[in-house]
Amino acid sequence: MSNGYGIHMRGGVITERNADECTVRVRIPAGNLTIEQMRGLATIAKTHGQGFVHITTRQTVEIPHLNPAHLTRIARKLAKNGTPLGSERDEVVNVIACPGIERCKYANVDTIGLARKIDERLFGKSMPVKIRISLSGCPNACTSPMLNEIGIIGRIQPLRIPGQCTGCGTCAKYCRENAITVKNGISVLDPVKCIQCGICVQSCPFELLQSKFRHYLIMVGGRRGRHPRIGRMVMMVEDEERVVDVVERIVLWVYRRAWSGRLLSEQLDDLHFEEFRKEIAEEFSSDKATETPG
């Protein structure tokens, strides 16, 4: 691209209140930056902006108060820095994730690696509606996956080894849902109260609680904003690669069926979501997926 014509229409370019200036949002899947990339962003902000950046709620960075005439040059520098121009409009925008098993003691799955895989396959895809994707390594849901168009939560079903429980009560003490009680020297789990967070598995000092079913719960149609809404459960998937395939299938469904001008959460019923849920469950039934989420 030899000049700035057209680049201002890219999703990562945002016209500011002062229409003579713009903000550039960059692509940073899961919000992870190297020190070198941070230095590169700082240099770009100092050279072309006013020497500061803004950290967004979607784990990316915006460089404000830029001259639109310099957009092509800025975009090239951002790409060379490994932090290319991002997305903000009716597209698949920056994928966010909690630290996952890399750092968080509560996490059940690798969220960072999965976020990168989803980003590589789907980021920036033009859509009739904005698609926000959020990953959380456990039901603590620090990244609010249930309030995004697509949410993914890592969960564990606990399994007690029969005949070996000492009845120490440690698991019951750590369970925040009061789903475990000790009866006759044996821990008893109430599956109705259990949210499959896996804390009891990690808390057992004798390692007598194990993971029966480590999986990803996938949700669709959540939203933040002035009228927040919790997304609907789609399915559970055990394999990470299958998660990426299912998310891509959901994005394709939205791309083909959804209308512009309305949030996805507002048109799920019009899109016959329940029929789609059955279809996708059948489509992935041979890939360790279950139709009815728990």
Secondary structure, 3 states (H helix, E strand, C coil): CCCCCCHHHCCCEEECCCCCCEEEEECCHHHCCCHHHHHHHHHHHHHHCCCCCEECCCCCEEEEEECHHHHHHHHHHHHHCCCCECCCCCEECCCEECCHHHCCCCCCCCHHHHHHHHHHHHCCCECCCCECEEEECCCCCCCCHHHCCEEEEEEEEEEECCCCCCCCCHHHHHCCCCCEEEECCEEEECCCCCCCCCHHHHHCCCCCEEEEEEEEEEEECCECCCCCECCEEEEEECCHHHHHHHHHHHHHHHHHHCCCCCCHHHCCCCCCHHHHHHHHHHHCCCCCEECCCC
